[in-house]
Amino acid sequence: MLAGTILLIPTALLYQFVNSVGFLIIVRLIQGIGIGLVSTVTNTAVVLLFPKSRTGEGIGYFSLSTILATAIGPFVGLLIEQHLGFNNMFVMETMLSICALLFCLLVNNKNITFHFTDKHPQITIRDFLEPKALPIASTIFIVGLGYAAIQAYLSFYTTELNLTSYSSFFFLIYAFAILISRPFTGRIIDRFGENSVIVPSAIINMLGMVLLATANSGWMILTSAFLIGLGFGNFQSTCQTVAAKSVPIERLSPATATYFVLFDLSLGVGPYALGVIEPMTGYRGLFWLMSITIIIGLLWYLFIHGRKSKGFVNPPVQEKTENEFD
């Protein structure tokens, strides 16, 4: 985590010296490595920080930080870029990277006990990826394509509809929906099981995508943002909970890495692949298509995991004492 946060500071500084696409790609690659290191460690640590009976609630609260950052960040960044210029925006990014390092130094690692596996003489793919987490990771890959389409094409879509001003507020409403729902959905997962959140979240997400595809006014754009926040925001955190619960504790780090590899591939490669489809479908057609992929993702989830759950209720979990966790 320290290595990742230290790596973010010089990469943030380098943005002010970018003078070619090749240099930009290198800077983005280094920054991606830093973020990958930090996110994998922190998302693993948060599972170890909470009792197993409250895993869903803990991940739900923690993932709010990422949701708020990805919603507020573009909104604030756009305002700074418009009024103060790109260089000042990159200065702010550098300051935030320094803050991240300072907060990292304040983390008390004595409260978090990582479980390490025995070292093997030969490195295999299982040292980096967890096969048991692949099914649920593939689910978030499919459903995440819808959010990838929003990130890549929402601004163009709202411009086409002459509703440009609503594109930046979309992500704020999206974050607000998650903010007010996440404290409840985390507890629902721990009490009634993941199906009780996954199924309605996917349906709500699909309805939000359909509303976005048929939007012709600002209120429809913002309402779809609220529905997609309720749907995809809670779907994503619940899938992460499933990934964490699907493996023994010593395999938690590879499971977390596997989950985020496919999630990040969906958000990263998705817009590139969807860019081939969009000229044939248009923006409305693309969002209609994404609503279908959400249903496909839900059916895939029910096939690989949901149908194996014993109804919608988890068996009661006996609370461990503090000494047992230590």
C-alpha positions as CSV (number, residue, x, y, z in Angstrom):
1,M,0.0,0.0,0.0
2,L,2.9,2.3,0.8
3,A,4.5,1.5,-2.6
4,G,1.3,2.3,-4.4
5,T,0.7,5.6,-2.7
6,I,4.3,6.7,-3.2
7,L,4.1,5.8,-6.9
8,L,1.0,8.0,-7.3
9,I,2.8,11.3,-6.4
10,P,5.4,11.5,-9.3
11,T,2.9,10.2,-11.8
12,A,0.5,13.0,-10.8
13,L,3.3,15.5,-11.3
14,L,4.2,14.1,-14.7
15,Y,0.8,15.0,-16.2
16,Q,2.0,18.6,-16.4
17,F,4.9,17.5,-18.7
18,V,2.9,15.3,-21.1
19,N,3.6,16.3,-24.7
20,S,2.6,13.2,-26.6
21,V,0.1,10.3,-26.6
22,G,2.9,7.8,-26.0
23,F,4.1,9.7,-22.9
24,L,0.5,9.9,-21.7
25,I,0.1,6.2,-22.0
26,I,3.2,5.5,-20.0
27,V,2.1,7.9,-17.2
28,R,-1.4,6.3,-17.2
29,L,0.2,2.8,-17.0
30,I,2.4,3.7,-14.0
31,Q,-0.6,5.4,-12.3
32,G,-2.7,2.3,-12.9
33,I,-0.1,0.1,-11.2
34,G,-0.1,2.4,-8.2
35,I,-3.9,2.4,-8.0
36,G,-4.0,-1.4,-8.5
37,L,-1.6,-1.9,-5.6
38,V,-3.5,0.3,-3.2
39,S,-7.0,-0.9,-4.2
40,T,-6.1,-4.6,-3.9
41,V,-4.6,-4.2,-0.5
42,T,-7.3,-2.0,0.9
43,N,-10.2,-4.0,-0.4
44,T,-8.6,-7.2,1.1
45,A,-7.9,-5.4,4.4
46,V,-11.4,-4.2,4.9
47,V,-12.7,-7.8,4.8
48,L,-10.2,-8.8,7.5
49,L,-11.2,-5.7,9.6
50,F,-14.8,-6.8,10.2
51,P,-16.3,-10.0,11.8
52,K,-17.4,-12.5,9.1
53,S,-21.1,-12.0,10.0
54,R,-20.8,-8.3,9.0
55,T,-18.7,-8.7,5.8
56,G,-21.4,-7.3,3.6
57,E,-22.0,-4.3,5.8
58,G,-18.2,-3.6,6.0
59,I,-17.6,-3.8,2.3
60,G,-20.7,-1.7,1.7
61,Y,-19.4,1.1,3.9
62,F,-15.9,0.9,2.5
63,S,-16.9,0.9,-1.1
64,L,-18.7,4.2,-0.5
65,S,-15.3,5.9,-0.6
66,T,-14.6,4.7,-4.1
67,I,-18.2,5.6,-5.3
68,L,-18.0,9.1,-3.8
69,A,-14.5,9.7,-5.3
70,T,-15.5,8.6,-8.8
71,A,-18.6,10.8,-8.6
72,I,-17.2,13.9,-6.9
73,G,-13.8,13.7,-8.6
74,P,-15.0,14.3,-12.2
75,F,-17.5,16.9,-11.1
76,V,-14.9,19.0,-9.2
77,G,-12.2,18.3,-11.8
78,L,-14.4,19.6,-14.5
79,L,-15.1,22.8,-12.6
80,I,-11.4,23.4,-11.9
81,E,-10.4,22.7,-15.5
82,Q,-13.1,25.1,-16.8
83,H,-12.2,28.0,-14.5
84,L,-8.6,27.4,-13.5
85,G,-7.1,25.3,-16.3
86,F,-5.6,21.8,-16.6
87,N,-2.3,22.6,-14.8
88,N,-4.2,23.6,-11.6
89,M,-6.2,20.5,-11.8
90,F,-3.0,18.4,-11.9
91,V,-1.7,20.4,-9.0
92,M,-4.8,19.4,-7.0
93,E,-4.3,15.8,-8.1
94,T,-0.7,15.9,-6.8
95,M,-1.9,17.3,-3.4
96,L,-4.5,14.5,-3.1
97,S,-1.8,11.9,-3.8
98,I,0.3,13.4,-1.0
99,C,-2.8,13.3,1.3
100,A,-3.3,9.6,0.4
101,L,0.3,8.8,1.4
102,L,-0.2,10.7,4.7
103,F,-3.4,8.8,5.5
104,C,-1.6,5.5,4.5
105,L,1.0,6.2,7.2
106,L,-1.7,6.7,9.8
107,V,-3.2,3.2,9.2
108,N,-2.7,1.0,12.2
109,N,-1.8,-2.4,10.6
110,K,-2.0,-4.1,14.0
111,N,-5.8,-4.1,13.6
112,I,-5.6,-6.1,10.4
113,T,-4.1,-9.6,10.3
114,F,-3.3,-10.9,6.8
115,H,-3.1,-14.7,6.4
116,F,-0.2,-15.7,4.2
117,T,0.1,-19.0,2.3
118,D,3.2,-21.1,2.3
119,K,5.8,-20.2,-0.4
120,H,6.1,-22.6,-3.3
121,P,9.3,-23.1,-5.3
122,Q,7.4,-22.6,-8.6
123,I,5.2,-19.6,-9.3
124,T,1.8,-20.5,-10.8
125,I,-1.2,-18.5,-12.0
126,R,-2.9,-19.4,-8.7
127,D,-0.4,-17.2,-6.9
128,F,-2.1,-14.2,-8.6
129,L,-5.6,-15.3,-9.5
130,E,-8.3,-17.3,-7.6
131,P,-10.3,-19.7,-9.8
132,K,-13.2,-19.8,-7.3
133,A,-13.7,-16.0,-7.7
134,L,-13.8,-16.1,-11.5
135,P,-17.6,-16.9,-11.7
136,I,-18.7,-13.9,-9.7
137,A,-15.9,-11.8,-11.3
138,S,-17.3,-12.7,-14.7
139,T,-20.7,-11.5,-13.5
140,I,-19.5,-8.0,-12.7
141,F,-17.6,-8.0,-16.0
142,I,-20.9,-8.4,-17.9
143,V,-23.0,-6.0,-15.8
144,G,-20.1,-3.5,-15.6
145,L,-20.3,-2.9,-19.3
146,G,-23.4,-0.9,-18.8
147,Y,-21.6,1.5,-16.4
148,A,-18.6,1.6,-18.8
149,A,-21.0,2.8,-21.6
150,I,-22.3,5.6,-19.3
151,Q,-18.8,6.7,-18.4
152,A,-17.6,6.8,-22.0
153,Y,-20.7,8.1,-23.8
154,L,-23.0,9.9,-21.4
155,S,-21.6,13.3,-22.2
156,F,-22.0,12.8,-26.0
157,Y,-25.5,11.4,-25.5
158,T,-26.6,14.4,-23.4
159,T,-25.0,16.8,-26.0
160,E,-27.1,15.1,-28.7
161,L,-30.2,15.6,-26.6
162,N,-29.3,19.2,-25.9
163,L,-29.1,18.3,-22.2
164,T,-25.3,18.8,-21.7
165,S,-25.6,20.4,-18.2
166,Y,-27.2,17.2,-16.8
167,S,-24.2,15.0,-17.6
168,S,-22.0,16.2,-14.7
169,F,-24.9,16.1,-12.2
170,F,-25.7,12.5,-13.3
171,F,-22.8,11.1,-11.2
172,L,-23.7,13.2,-8.2
173,I,-27.2,11.8,-8.2
174,Y,-25.7,8.4,-8.8
175,A,-23.5,8.7,-5.7
176,F,-26.3,10.1,-3.6
177,A,-28.5,7.0,-4.3
178,I,-25.6,4.8,-3.2
179,L,-24.9,6.9,-0.1
180,I,-28.5,6.6,1.2
181,S,-28.9,2.9,0.4
182,R,-25.6,1.3,1.1
183,P,-26.0,1.3,5.0
184,F,-29.1,-0.7,4.6
185,T,-28.1,-3.1,1.8
186,G,-25.0,-4.2,3.6
187,R,-27.0,-5.3,6.6
188,I,-29.6,-7.0,4.3
189,I,-26.8,-9.1,2.7
190,D,-25.5,-10.2,6.1
191,R,-29.0,-11.0,7.4
192,F,-30.8,-12.4,4.3
193,G,-28.1,-13.4,1.9
194,E,-26.7,-11.9,-1.3
195,N,-29.6,-12.9,-3.5
196,S,-31.9,-10.6,-1.6
197,V,-29.8,-7.6,-2.9
198,I,-28.4,-8.9,-6.2
199,V,-31.7,-9.7,-7.9
200,P,-33.6,-6.5,-7.1
201,S,-30.4,-4.4,-7.8
202,A,-30.0,-5.9,-11.2
203,I,-33.7,-5.2,-12.1
204,I,-33.5,-1.6,-10.8
205,N,-30.3,-1.2,-12.7
206,M,-31.9,-2.5,-15.9
207,L,-34.9,-0.1,-15.4
208,G,-32.5,2.8,-15.0
209,M,-30.7,1.9,-18.2
210,V,-34.0,1.7,-20.1
211,L,-35.0,5.1,-18.8
212,L,-31.7,6.5,-19.9
213,A,-32.1,5.0,-23.3
214,T,-35.5,6.6,-23.7
215,A,-34.7,10.0,-22.0
216,N,-35.8,13.2,-23.6
217,S,-35.7,15.5,-20.6
218,G,-33.4,16.4,-17.7
219,W,-35.6,14.8,-15.1
220,M,-35.4,11.5,-16.9
221,I,-31.6,11.7,-17.0
222,L,-31.4,12.4,-13.3
223,T,-34.0,9.8,-12.4
224,S,-32.1,7.2,-14.4
225,A,-29.0,8.2,-12.4
226,F,-30.7,7.5,-9.1
227,L,-32.0,4.1,-10.3
228,I,-28.6,3.1,-11.7
229,G,-27.0,4.2,-8.4
230,L,-29.4,2.0,-6.4
231,G,-29.0,-0.8,-8.9
232,F,-25.4,-1.0,-10.1
233,G,-23.8,0.6,-7.0
234,N,-25.3,-2.1,-4.7
235,F,-24.9,-4.9,-7.3
236,Q,-21.1,-4.2,-7.5
237,S,-20.5,-4.2,-3.7
238,T,-22.5,-7.3,-3.2
239,C,-20.6,-9.2,-5.9
240,Q,-17.4,-8.2,-4.1
241,T,-18.9,-9.6,-0.9
242,V,-19.6,-12.9,-2.7
243,A,-16.0,-13.0,-4.0
244,A,-14.7,-12.5,-0.5
245,K,-17.0,-15.2,1.0
246,S,-16.2,-17.8,-1.7
247,V,-12.6,-18.5,-0.6
248,P,-10.8,-19.5,2.6
249,I,-9.2,-16.6,4.4
250,E,-5.7,-17.3,3.1
251,R,-6.9,-17.0,-0.5
252,L,-8.6,-13.6,0.1
253,S,-6.0,-11.5,-1.6
254,P,-5.9,-13.4,-4.9
255,A,-9.7,-13.5,-4.8
256,T,-9.9,-9.7,-4.4
257,A,-7.3,-9.3,-7.2
258,T,-9.3,-11.6,-9.5
259,Y,-12.5,-9.7,-8.9
260,F,-10.9,-6.3,-9.7
261,V,-9.0,-7.6,-12.7
262,L,-12.3,-8.4,-14.4
263,F,-14.2,-5.4,-13.0
264,D,-11.4,-3.0,-14.3
265,L,-11.3,-4.8,-17.6
266,S,-15.0,-4.2,-18.0
267,L,-14.6,-0.5,-17.3
268,G,-11.4,-0.1,-19.2
269,V,-11.8,-2.4,-22.3
270,G,-15.6,-2.0,-22.4
271,P,-15.7,1.5,-23.9
272,Y,-13.2,0.5,-26.6
273,A,-15.3,-2.6,-27.6
274,L,-18.6,-0.6,-27.3
275,G,-17.1,2.0,-29.6
276,V,-17.3,-0.5,-32.4
277,I,-21.0,-1.1,-31.7
278,E,-22.1,2.5,-31.1
279,P,-21.9,3.7,-34.8
280,M,-24.3,0.9,-35.7
281,T,-26.8,1.4,-32.8
282,G,-26.5,5.1,-31.9
283,Y,-26.4,6.1,-28.2
284,R,-30.0,5.2,-27.5
285,G,-29.5,1.8,-29.1
286,L,-26.3,1.3,-27.1
287,F,-28.0,1.9,-23.8
288,W,-30.9,-0.4,-24.8
289,L,-28.3,-3.1,-25.6
290,M,-26.7,-2.5,-22.1
291,S,-30.0,-3.1,-20.4
292,I,-30.1,-6.5,-22.1
293,T,-26.6,-7.3,-20.9
294,I,-27.7,-6.5,-17.3
295,I,-30.4,-9.2,-17.6
296,I,-27.8,-11.6,-19.1
297,G,-25.5,-10.8,-16.2
298,L,-28.3,-11.5,-13.7
299,L,-29.2,-14.9,-15.4
300,W,-25.5,-15.8,-15.4
301,Y,-25.3,-15.0,-11.7
302,L,-28.3,-17.1,-10.9
303,F,-26.7,-20.0,-12.8
304,I,-23.2,-19.8,-11.3
305,H,-24.1,-18.8,-7.8
306,G,-27.6,-17.7,-7.0
307,R,-29.3,-21.0,-7.5
308,K,-26.9,-22.7,-5.1
309,S,-27.9,-20.4,-2.2
310,K,-30.4,-21.9,0.3
311,G,-33.2,-19.6,-0.4
312,F,-32.6,-15.9,0.5
313,V,-31.5,-16.5,4.1
314,N,-27.9,-17.1,5.3
315,P,-27.6,-19.5,8.2
316,P,-26.9,-17.6,11.5
317,V,-23.2,-16.9,12.0
318,Q,-21.7,-17.3,15.5
319,E,-19.9,-14.1,16.4
320,K,-16.2,-14.7,17.0
321,T,-14.4,-13.2,20.0
322,E,-11.6,-10.6,19.6
323,N,-9.0,-13.2,20.5
324,E,-10.2,-15.6,17.8
325,F,-9.7,-12.9,15.2
326,D,-6.3,-12.1,16.6
